[in-house]
Each structure stands twice: as C-alpha cells, then as structure tokens.
Amino acid sequence: MSGLRSLSIAPFVLILAACPSDSTPGEETGGNEESTGASSMTMGTTPTTTMTTVDTGMTSGSGTGGGTMDESGTDGFLIEGPDMGTGGGSCDVFEQDCPEGEKCMPWAADGGNSWNGTSCKPVMENPGQAGDPCTVEGSAVSGIDDCDVGLMCYSVSFETNMGVCYELCGGNVDAPTCDEGLCAVYNDGNLPLCLQDCDPLLQDCGPEQLCLASPTANGFVCILDSLPFNDGGYGEPCEYVNTCDPGFFCAVQSIVAGCTNASGCCEEFCDLTVPNPDMQCTGAPMGEECQPWYGVETPPPGYEAVGFCGIPS
C-alpha cells in the first residue's frame, strides 16, 4: 500500500502522517516523500506516507497530550516515524546503559521541540511506575522527569508539565519488547514507546487519542491527538500523523480525491466486511474505493476487516 505518510512525533503529539507497514497504503520515511508504509510522528505502510514525526504530546489548556499549541487543545512535540535508526545519541534507550542512578532518555538534543537524541538523565527519588502521574522539568522534551528507569513522562500538559509514565521499549531496535502493548519506534529510533493496541474501525482509545498504525509493530496503537479541537476530517490538509480526526489518517496526496496539499490530506478508514464497502468512502463519487489496509499480505489477527478509502494506484 502506498498511501500513508512517514512518522515523526513532536513533544506535543504532532505526528507526521504515517502508515502501518509496507502492506499499508503508502508511507514516507522521515520526510515528505511519498512511499508505501508508515507515518511519522514528530510520535505502517498503508495509504499514508511514512512520516514518523509526531507532535510532542504536551498539552495546553485542560487537554492532555498534544498537538500544535492551541489554546483549547494540546501543545505538540514532534515524533518522527519508522526510520528506526540505531537508538543513537549518548546512550541506548532500549538497553538503558547509563550509570547507576541515571536513565537513558529521549530528548531534544538541539533545543528544539522534537525528541531527536538520547541522553543519560538523573533518576529522581521515589520514581513513578508505568501509569503513574508524573512531572517533567522544563518541557516534555527535556528528558528530565520523575518516572523510573525504562519509563518516560508522556502526554504532558503544557500548563502544568504533568503527564503519565509510559513504558519505553526494551530489547533492541531489531527486536523491541514491551511488558504491555505494542512497541512503536519513532524519531529515528530515539523515541521507542510502548503503546496500547487498538482497533482503527472502533477508535477505542481514550479521550484525545487516535488509533493509528504502528510504524514498527504489525498492528495499531493509541497515540495522542495533537489537534483534538481542530478540523481533521476528510480531505483536510495534514502534515503529521496525529492531526486528523478519529477514524481518519494522514494519507499521501495521490490517493485522496481533490487533495492539493503536497504533504497529504486526511483520509478515512473503512470496514471491508460490510455490504458495498466503497459506499463508506466520502470520495467514492470521485473514484475512491475501500481497499485492504494490508494489501495482498495476510493481516494480523483482529485486523482482517481494516481497510482504507483511496484512489487505487
């Protein structure tokens, strides 16, 4: 599938459009190129480009987890997509190879707003465990928080600097592991997050979250909606994976009828098992069809019905 965009995640949860895997509708890897595969979070290969950059997931106002700094929404740090790299930086997030009393953390190595490096940071006294509330020092991309080793404070509020401790993937970049959920690796391998799996047709994630294809695991995961209060419906222009509305994904320009945005436009998921599945597609009158998300490949268990709307390639 060649309709997804690449994945980049930003601290406020803006994700560059991305797709599940090479079997998904088109992704870009780390940039704005069209390819077949995943998204980028500036947080896999389907009708989107492989953008792997996501917004940072910092939130502003009462919202949580991210997008562009909208007063009514969440601020967004960028997460980058499926280009897993090597884990780079001064330490290895997967192996947690820092000295005792420190932990290897994703951070904004260039002082910007996306996790583009890793660094050893101090472990605070009585650190939080997975699912516990947490606080970051400075910003969501500082790399300094009060979560334990192997965890990071994510879905951070811009106003309070408070979020939730998320598990970082273990193992290694080639064989990542999670105690719970699926590993989704963003930002050139610097941001490996363990995220809850979900059903894109049900969009069964929590408030202000989206169910989108993982750039690295064969499935779908819950990520923060970087623009929960902005328009992200069919045909709306998008640049990050996590800026479309629930039930939509950021697809490459070529599969969305009438899309004039070079970075892509929001497109719909569809259910392959319903009668006349093409009728679910808003763009059906313009030639869009409901197509298998995993193309000719065998979908993972539970995702057999997942499709995407788009102009056939």
C-alpha atoms as a printed R data frame, in Angstrom:
    type eleno elety resid chain resno       x       y      z
1   ATOM     1    CA   MET     A     1   0.000   0.000  0.000
2   ATOM     2    CA   SER     A     2   1.385   3.343 -0.828
3   ATOM     3    CA   GLY     A     3  -0.835   5.947  0.697
4   ATOM     4    CA   LEU     A     4   0.494   6.548  4.180
5   ATOM     5    CA   ARG     A     5   2.868   9.201  5.313
6   ATOM     6    CA   SER     A     6   6.018   8.885  7.368
7   ATOM     7    CA   LEU     A     7   6.061   9.178 11.153
8   ATOM     8    CA   SER     A     8   7.594  11.870 13.269
9   ATOM     9    CA   ILE     A     9   6.425  12.731 16.741
10  ATOM    10    CA   ALA     A    10   6.772  16.025 18.416
11  ATOM    11    CA   PRO     A    11   6.622  16.561 22.156
12  ATOM    12    CA   PHE     A    12   3.156  17.953 21.829
13  ATOM    13    CA   VAL     A    13   1.898  14.978 19.942
14  ATOM    14    CA   LEU     A    14   2.029  16.054 16.364
15  ATOM    15    CA   ILE     A    15   2.879  13.074 14.252
16  ATOM    16    CA   LEU     A    16   3.896  13.217 10.656
17  ATOM    17    CA   ALA     A    17   1.482  11.188  8.655
18  ATOM    18    CA   ALA     A    18   2.394   7.565  8.596
19  ATOM    19    CA   CYS     A    19   1.242   4.119  7.741
20  ATOM    20    CA   PRO     A    20   1.365   0.724  9.395
21  ATOM    21    CA   SER     A    21   3.715  -1.290  7.279
22  ATOM    22    CA   ASP     A    22   4.744  -1.861  3.742
23  ATOM    23    CA   SER     A    23   1.386  -3.501  3.332
24  ATOM    24    CA   THR     A    24  -0.392  -0.365  4.283
25  ATOM    25    CA   PRO     A    25  -1.419   2.430  1.944
26  ATOM    26    CA   GLY     A    26   1.682   4.463  1.482
27  ATOM    27    CA   GLU     A    27   4.068   5.976  3.903
28  ATOM    28    CA   GLU     A    28   7.027   8.279  3.933
29  ATOM    29    CA   THR     A    29  10.093   7.679  5.967
30  ATOM    30    CA   GLY     A    30  11.140  10.667  7.968
31  ATOM    31    CA   GLY     A    31  10.259  13.196  5.322
32  ATOM    32    CA   ASN     A    32   7.687  14.391  2.869
33  ATOM    33    CA   GLU     A    33   8.340  11.785  0.189
34  ATOM    34    CA   GLU     A    34   5.533   9.519 -0.816
35  ATOM    35    CA   SER     A    35   6.155   5.850 -0.357
36  ATOM    36    CA   THR     A    36   4.288   2.859  0.846
37  ATOM    37    CA   GLY     A    37   4.142   2.348  4.508
38  ATOM    38    CA   ALA     A    38   4.060   4.216  7.696
39  ATOM    39    CA   SER     A    39   3.646   7.566  9.287
40  ATOM    40    CA   SER     A    40   5.968   9.836 11.090
41  ATOM    41    CA   MET     A    41   5.443  11.229 14.450
42  ATOM    42    CA   THR     A    42   7.311  14.399 15.195
43  ATOM    43    CA   MET     A    43   5.205  10.360 17.641
44  ATOM    44    CA   GLY     A    44   2.789   1.488  8.989
45  ATOM    45    CA   THR     A    45   2.909   1.173  5.485
46  ATOM    46    CA   THR     A    46  -0.539   1.867  4.278
47  ATOM    47    CA   PRO     A    47  -2.201   4.620  2.308
48  ATOM    48    CA   THR     A    48  -0.100   7.101  4.130
49  ATOM    49    CA   THR     A    49   3.411   8.245  3.646
50  ATOM    50    CA   THR     A    50   5.956   7.059  6.118
51  ATOM    51    CA   MET     A    51   6.075  10.131  8.227
52  ATOM    52    CA   THR     A    52   7.337   9.211 11.624
53  ATOM    53    CA   THR     A    53   7.377  12.557 13.301
54  ATOM    54    CA   VAL     A    54   4.763  13.325 15.882
55  ATOM    55    CA   ASP     A    55   3.864  16.304 17.910
56  ATOM    56    CA   THR     A    56   5.328  16.227 21.376
57  ATOM    57    CA   GLY     A    57   2.185  15.437 23.192
58  ATOM    58    CA   MET     A    58   2.449  18.352 25.530
59  ATOM    59    CA   THR     A    59  -0.943  19.751 26.134
60  ATOM    60    CA   SER     A    60  -2.154  23.254 26.657
61  ATOM    61    CA   GLY     A    61  -5.279  24.213 28.486
62  ATOM    62    CA   SER     A    62  -7.214  21.385 30.067
63  ATOM    63    CA   GLY     A    63  -6.476  18.913 27.315
64  ATOM    64    CA   THR     A    64  -3.788  16.278 27.505
65  ATOM    65    CA   GLY     A    65  -1.305  15.126 25.018
66  ATOM    66    CA   GLY     A    66  -0.867  17.245 22.197
67  ATOM    67    CA   GLY     A    67  -0.731  18.958 19.023
68  ATOM    68    CA   THR     A    68   0.103  22.356 17.933
69  ATOM    69    CA   MET     A    69  -0.009  24.865 20.733
70  ATOM    70    CA   ASP     A    70  -3.653  25.657 20.515
71  ATOM    71    CA   GLU     A    71  -5.223  27.394 23.474
72  ATOM    72    CA   SER     A    72  -8.105  24.970 23.505
73  ATOM    73    CA   GLY     A    73  -6.069  21.903 22.734
74  ATOM    74    CA   THR     A    74  -2.760  20.317 23.489
75  ATOM    75    CA   ASP     A    75   0.639  21.522 22.526
76  ATOM    76    CA   GLY     A    76   2.528  19.148 20.335
77  ATOM    77    CA   PHE     A    77   6.036  17.928 20.247
78  ATOM    78    CA   LEU     A    78   7.002  16.116 17.126
79  ATOM    79    CA   ILE     A    79   7.622  12.418 16.892
80  ATOM    80    CA   GLU     A    80   9.347  11.038 13.878
81  ATOM    81    CA   GLY     A    81   8.422   7.835 12.183
82  ATOM    82    CA   PRO     A    82   9.517   4.391 11.126
83  ATOM    83    CA   ASP     A    83  13.140   5.190 10.395
84  ATOM    84    CA   MET     A    84  14.348   3.380 13.473
85  ATOM    85    CA   GLY     A    85  17.992   4.242 13.209
86  ATOM    86    CA   THR     A    86  20.154   2.686 15.893
87  ATOM    87    CA   GLY     A    87  18.872   4.318 19.023
88  ATOM    88    CA   GLY     A    88  21.662   6.898 18.591
89  ATOM    89    CA   GLY     A    89  22.687   9.624 20.963
90  ATOM    90    CA   SER     A    90  24.861   9.301 24.029
91  ATOM    91    CA   CYS     A    91  23.097   6.182 25.332
92  ATOM    92    CA   ASP     A    92  20.781   3.359 24.237
93  ATOM    93    CA   VAL     A    93  17.141   3.744 25.296
94  ATOM    94    CA   PHE     A    94  16.467   0.060 24.633
95  ATOM    95    CA   GLU     A    95  19.362  -1.242 26.721
96  ATOM    96    CA   GLN     A    96  19.305   1.519 29.373
97  ATOM    97    CA   ASP     A    97  23.096   1.547 29.548
98  ATOM    98    CA   CYS     A    98  23.559   4.649 31.698
99  ATOM    99    CA   PRO     A    99  25.452   4.614 35.024
100 ATOM   100    CA   GLU     A   100  23.569   3.677 38.186
101 ATOM   101    CA   GLY     A   101  21.272   6.459 39.312
102 ATOM   102    CA   GLU     A   102  20.675   7.611 35.731
103 ATOM   103    CA   LYS     A   103  18.431   6.527 32.857
104 ATOM   104    CA   CYS     A   104  18.665   6.829 29.099
105 ATOM   105    CA   MET     A   105  16.006   9.229 27.858
106 ATOM   106    CA   PRO     A   106  14.752  10.649 24.565
107 ATOM   107    CA   TRP     A   107  15.220  14.425 24.472
108 ATOM   108    CA   ALA     A   108  15.513  17.432 22.159
109 ATOM   109    CA   ALA     A   109  19.271  17.375 21.652
110 ATOM   110    CA   ASP     A   110  19.185  20.527 19.535
111 ATOM   111    CA   GLY     A   111  16.997  22.520 21.916
112 ATOM   112    CA   GLY     A   112  14.010  22.224 19.592
113 ATOM   113    CA   ASN     A   113  10.604  20.651 20.132
114 ATOM   114    CA   SER     A   114  11.115  17.056 18.992
115 ATOM   115    CA   TRP     A   115  12.864  14.077 20.547
116 ATOM   116    CA   ASN     A   116  15.875  13.821 18.236
117 ATOM   117    CA   GLY     A   117  18.531  12.399 20.550
118 ATOM   118    CA   THR     A   118  19.149  10.424 23.720
119 ATOM   119    CA   SER     A   119  20.980  11.321 26.903
120 ATOM   120    CA   CYS     A   120  21.603   9.979 30.401
121 ATOM   121    CA   LYS     A   121  19.381  11.808 32.879
122 ATOM   122    CA   PRO     A   122  19.103  11.516 36.674
123 ATOM   123    CA   VAL     A   123  16.568   9.155 38.241
124 ATOM   124    CA   MET     A   124  14.573  11.030 40.859
125 ATOM   125    CA   GLU     A   125  13.909   9.795 44.381
126 ATOM   126    CA   ASN     A   126  10.830   7.542 44.649
127 ATOM   127    CA   PRO     A   127  10.320   7.458 40.868
128 ATOM   128    CA   GLY     A   128   6.917   6.784 39.326
129 ATOM   129    CA   GLN     A   129   5.958   3.488 37.714
130 ATOM   130    CA   ALA     A   130   4.056   2.799 34.493
131 ATOM   131    CA   GLY     A   131   0.673   4.517 34.584
132 ATOM   132    CA   ASP     A   132   1.588   6.829 37.451
133 ATOM   133    CA   PRO     A   133   1.196  10.603 37.151
134 ATOM   134    CA   CYS     A   134   4.494  12.353 36.528
135 ATOM   135    CA   THR     A   135   6.125  15.736 36.095
136 ATOM   136    CA   VAL     A   136   8.758  16.914 33.612
137 ATOM   137    CA   GLU     A   137  11.397  19.534 34.257
138 ATOM   138    CA   GLY     A   138  11.375  22.384 31.766
139 ATOM   139    CA   SER     A   139   9.376  20.793 28.954
140 ATOM   140    CA   ALA     A   140   8.191  17.447 27.626
141 ATOM   141    CA   VAL     A   141  11.366  17.120 25.549
142 ATOM   142    CA   SER     A   142  13.882  17.955 28.276
143 ATOM   143    CA   GLY     A   143  14.381  14.280 29.072
144 ATOM   144    CA   ILE     A   144  14.144  15.019 32.783
145 ATOM   145    CA   ASP     A   145  11.162  13.625 34.686
146 ATOM   146    CA   ASP     A   146  10.266  11.706 37.825
147 ATOM   147    CA   CYS     A   147   9.490   8.332 36.197
148 ATOM   148    CA   ASP     A   148  11.642   5.258 36.853
149 ATOM   149    CA   VAL     A   149  14.310   3.723 34.623
150 ATOM   150    CA   GLY     A   150  12.792   2.459 31.368
151 ATOM   151    CA   LEU     A   151   9.872   4.891 31.596
152 ATOM   152    CA   MET     A   152   9.257   8.425 30.372
153 ATOM   153    CA   CYS     A   153   6.711  11.104 31.186
154 ATOM   154    CA   TYR     A   154   4.484  11.453 28.131
155 ATOM   155    CA   SER     A   155   1.175  13.148 27.316
156 ATOM   156    CA   VAL     A   156   2.439  16.180 29.178
157 ATOM   157    CA   SER     A   157   0.315  19.247 29.887
158 ATOM   158    CA   PHE     A   158   1.906  22.447 28.632
159 ATOM   159    CA   GLU     A   159   0.446  24.404 31.543
160 ATOM   160    CA   THR     A   160   1.294  22.031 34.394
161 ATOM   161    CA   ASN     A   161   4.228  19.984 32.999
162 ATOM   162    CA   MET     A   162   2.369  16.915 34.282
163 ATOM   163    CA   GLY     A   163   1.750  13.717 32.340
164 ATOM   164    CA   VAL     A   164   1.731   9.934 32.705
165 ATOM   165    CA   CYS     A   165   4.644   7.484 32.956
166 ATOM   166    CA   TYR     A   166   4.832   5.422 29.737
167 ATOM   167    CA   GLU     A   167   6.976   2.333 29.273
168 ATOM   168    CA   LEU     A   168   9.880   2.643 26.846
169 ATOM   169    CA   CYS     A   169  10.582  -0.366 24.630
170 ATOM   170    CA   GLY     A   170  13.171  -2.852 25.818
171 ATOM   171    CA   GLY     A   171  15.160  -5.423 23.880
172 ATOM   172    CA   ASN     A   172  16.874  -3.755 20.951
173 ATOM   173    CA   VAL     A   173  15.974  -1.813 17.835
174 ATOM   174    CA   ASP     A   174  15.745  -5.007 15.772
175 ATOM   175    CA   ALA     A   175  13.698  -6.963 18.320
176 ATOM   176    CA   PRO     A   176  11.910  -4.468 20.597
177 ATOM   177    CA   THR     A   177   9.863  -5.703 23.551
178 ATOM   178    CA   CYS     A   178   7.118  -4.326 25.795
179 ATOM   179    CA   ASP     A   179   5.685  -5.671 29.044
180 ATOM   180    CA   GLU     A   180   2.301  -4.439 27.812
181 ATOM   181    CA   GLY     A   181   1.066  -3.144 24.473
182 ATOM   182    CA   LEU     A   182   2.993  -2.799 21.216
183 ATOM   183    CA   CYS     A   183   6.332  -1.127 20.613
184 ATOM   184    CA   ALA     A   184   6.162   1.852 18.265
185 ATOM   185    CA   VAL     A   185   9.533   3.369 17.374
186 ATOM   186    CA   TYR     A   186   9.637   6.976 16.264
187 ATOM   187    CA   ASN     A   187  12.127   9.738 15.580
188 ATOM   188    CA   ASP     A   188  14.938   7.712 14.056
189 ATOM   189    CA   GLY     A   189  14.957   5.252 16.933
190 ATOM   190    CA   ASN     A   190  15.232   7.883 19.654
191 ATOM   191    CA   LEU     A   191  11.639   7.504 20.823
192 ATOM   192    CA   PRO     A   192  10.606   3.858 21.323
193 ATOM   193    CA   LEU     A   193   7.253   3.873 23.129
194 ATOM   194    CA   CYS     A   194   5.126   1.002 24.386
195 ATOM   195    CA   LEU     A   195   1.584   1.916 23.401
196 ATOM   196    CA   GLN     A   196  -1.824   0.319 23.864
197 ATOM   197    CA   ASP     A   197  -3.101  -1.644 20.883
198 ATOM   198    CA   CYS     A   198  -6.472  -0.686 19.423
199 ATOM   199    CA   ASP     A   199  -9.000  -1.139 16.610
200 ATOM   200    CA   PRO     A   200  -8.939   1.645 13.985
201 ATOM   201    CA   LEU     A   201 -12.532   0.880 12.981
202 ATOM   202    CA   LEU     A   202 -13.753   1.305 16.557
203 ATOM   203    CA   GLN     A   203 -11.284   4.042 17.556
204 ATOM   204    CA   ASP     A   204 -11.405   2.541 21.044
205 ATOM   205    CA   CYS     A   205  -8.647   4.628 22.623
206 ATOM   206    CA   GLY     A   206  -9.025   7.117 25.461
207 ATOM   207    CA   PRO     A   207 -10.050  10.772 25.228
208 ATOM   208    CA   GLU     A   208  -7.958  12.897 22.847
209 ATOM   209    CA   GLN     A   209  -6.226   9.814 21.448
210 ATOM   210    CA   LEU     A   210  -6.188   8.304 17.978
211 ATOM   211    CA   CYS     A   211  -5.910   4.688 16.857
212 ATOM   212    CA   LEU     A   212  -3.301   4.654 14.086
213 ATOM   213    CA   ALA     A   213  -0.930   2.139 12.540
214 ATOM   214    CA   SER     A   214   2.294   1.483 14.414
215 ATOM   215    CA   PRO     A   215   5.352   2.371 12.328
216 ATOM   216    CA   THR     A   216   7.193  -0.694 13.602
217 ATOM   217    CA   ALA     A   217   4.764  -3.268 15.003
218 ATOM   218    CA   ASN     A   218   2.231  -5.169 12.911
219 ATOM   219    CA   GLY     A   219  -0.866  -3.537 14.322
220 ATOM   220    CA   PHE     A   220  -2.444  -0.297 15.506
221 ATOM   221    CA   VAL     A   221  -1.688   1.752 18.618
222 ATOM   222    CA   CYS     A   222  -3.199   4.621 20.583
223 ATOM   223    CA   ILE     A   223  -1.348   7.898 20.167
224 ATOM   224    CA   LEU     A   224  -2.160  11.407 21.279
225 ATOM   225    CA   ASP     A   225  -4.328  13.604 19.082
226 ATOM   226    CA   SER     A   226  -2.200  16.683 18.614
227 ATOM   227    CA   LEU     A   227  -5.089  18.803 17.368
228 ATOM   228    CA   PRO     A   228  -8.194  17.497 19.149
229 ATOM   229    CA   PHE     A   229 -10.132  20.717 18.640
230 ATOM   230    CA   ASN     A   230  -9.179  21.391 15.017
231 ATOM   231    CA   ASP     A   231 -10.770  20.187 11.784
232 ATOM   232    CA   GLY     A   232  -9.214  16.939 10.650
233 ATOM   233    CA   GLY     A   233 -11.970  15.321  8.630
234 ATOM   234    CA   TYR     A   234 -11.991  14.006  5.086
235 ATOM   235    CA   GLY     A   235  -9.814  15.976  2.680
236 ATOM   236    CA   GLU     A   236  -8.373  18.336  5.296
237 ATOM   237    CA   PRO     A   237  -4.663  19.062  4.733
238 ATOM   238    CA   CYS     A   238  -2.284  17.334  7.147
239 ATOM   239    CA   GLU     A   239   1.423  17.120  7.778
240 ATOM   240    CA   TYR     A   240   1.623  14.992 10.892
241 ATOM   241    CA   VAL     A   241   0.183  11.561 11.519
242 ATOM   242    CA   ASN     A   242  -1.744  12.619 14.583
243 ATOM   243    CA   THR     A   243  -3.544  15.695 13.298
244 ATOM   244    CA   CYS     A   244  -6.576  14.104 11.634
245 ATOM   245    CA   ASP     A   245  -9.822  13.290 13.445
246 ATOM   246    CA   PRO     A   246 -10.528   9.845 14.960
247 ATOM   247    CA   GLY     A   247 -11.357   7.431 12.150
248 ATOM   248    CA   PHE     A   248  -9.073   9.246  9.715
249 ATOM   249    CA   PHE     A   249  -5.362   9.098  8.950
250 ATOM   250    CA   CYS     A   250  -2.941  11.392  7.125
251 ATOM   251    CA   ALA     A   251  -2.646   9.915  3.630
252 ATOM   252    CA   VAL     A   252  -0.419  10.790  0.715
253 ATOM   253    CA   GLN     A   253  -1.821  13.334 -1.686
254 ATOM   254    CA   SER     A   254  -2.211  10.912 -4.584
255 ATOM   255    CA   ILE     A   255  -4.899   8.712 -3.042
256 ATOM   256    CA   VAL     A   256  -7.220  11.445 -1.710
257 ATOM   257    CA   ALA     A   257  -9.562  12.818 -4.355
258 ATOM   258    CA   GLY     A   258  -9.123  16.556 -4.757
259 ATOM   259    CA   CYS     A   259  -6.214  16.814 -2.305
260 ATOM   260    CA   THR     A   260  -3.956  19.745 -3.215
261 ATOM   261    CA   ASN     A   261  -1.694  19.672 -0.159
262 ATOM   262    CA   ALA     A   262   1.721  18.224 -1.029
263 ATOM   263    CA   SER     A   263   2.141  16.854  2.497
264 ATOM   264    CA   GLY     A   264  -1.105  14.897  2.274
265 ATOM   265    CA   CYS     A   265  -4.734  15.012  3.342
266 ATOM   266    CA   CYS     A   266  -6.915  13.242  5.888
267 ATOM   267    CA   GLU     A   267  -8.489  10.034  4.607
268 ATOM   268    CA   GLU     A   268 -10.932   7.510  6.089
269 ATOM   269    CA   PHE     A   269 -10.580   4.002  7.435
270 ATOM   270    CA   CYS     A   270 -13.276   1.636  6.159
271 ATOM   271    CA   ASP     A   271 -14.685  -1.798  7.000
272 ATOM   272    CA   LEU     A   272 -14.018  -4.383  4.302
273 ATOM   273    CA   THR     A   273 -16.727  -6.729  5.584
274 ATOM   274    CA   VAL     A   274 -19.815  -4.542  5.186
275 ATOM   275    CA   PRO     A   275 -22.029  -4.710  2.081
276 ATOM   276    CA   ASN     A   276 -20.873  -2.288 -0.629
277 ATOM   277    CA   PRO     A   277 -17.793  -1.182  1.347
278 ATOM   278    CA   ASP     A   278 -16.938   1.558 -1.165
279 ATOM   279    CA   MET     A   279 -20.048   3.441 -0.074
280 ATOM   280    CA   GLN     A   280 -18.292   4.246  3.220
281 ATOM   281    CA   CYS     A   281 -15.852   6.439  1.316
282 ATOM   282    CA   THR     A   282 -16.699  10.120  1.050
283 ATOM   283    CA   GLY     A   283 -14.616  10.232 -2.115
284 ATOM   284    CA   ALA     A   284 -16.400   7.300 -3.785
285 ATOM   285    CA   PRO     A   285 -18.054   9.555 -6.396
286 ATOM   286    CA   MET     A   286 -14.531  10.693 -7.348
287 ATOM   287    CA   GLY     A   287 -13.185   7.178 -7.774
288 ATOM   288    CA   GLU     A   288 -12.150   6.228 -4.249
289 ATOM   289    CA   GLU     A   289 -12.560   2.612 -3.132
290 ATOM   290    CA   CYS     A   290 -12.374   0.734  0.172
291 ATOM   291    CA   GLN     A   291  -9.117  -1.238 -0.072
292 ATOM   292    CA   PRO     A   292  -7.379  -3.708  2.297
293 ATOM   293    CA   TRP     A   293  -5.054  -1.897  4.688
294 ATOM   294    CA   TYR     A   294  -2.570  -4.741  4.455
295 ATOM   295    CA   GLY     A   295  -2.837  -5.111  0.700
296 ATOM   296    CA   VAL     A   296  -2.130  -8.630 -0.515
297 ATOM   297    CA   GLU     A   297  -0.432  -9.577  2.744
298 ATOM   298    CA   THR     A   298  -2.180 -11.580  5.439
299 ATOM   299    CA   PRO     A   299  -3.391  -9.119  8.093
300 ATOM   300    CA   PRO     A   300  -2.573  -9.796 11.736
301 ATOM   301    CA   PRO     A   301  -5.352 -11.430 13.773
302 ATOM   302    CA   GLY     A   302  -8.139  -8.990 14.548
303 ATOM   303    CA   TYR     A   303  -7.375  -6.637 11.659
304 ATOM   304    CA   GLU     A   304  -8.876  -8.626  8.791
305 ATOM   305    CA   ALA     A   305 -11.674  -6.081  8.289
306 ATOM   306    CA   VAL     A   306  -9.481  -2.970  8.314
307 ATOM   307    CA   GLY     A   307  -9.457  -1.055  5.063
308 ATOM   308    CA   PHE     A   308  -8.766   2.441  3.841
309 ATOM   309    CA   CYS     A   309 -10.500   4.654  1.338
310 ATOM   310    CA   GLY     A   310  -8.496   5.970 -1.556
311 ATOM   311    CA   ILE     A   311  -7.969   6.173 -5.286
312 ATOM   312    CA   PRO     A   312  -6.487   2.820 -6.398
313 ATOM   313    CA   SER     A   313  -2.878   3.038 -7.540
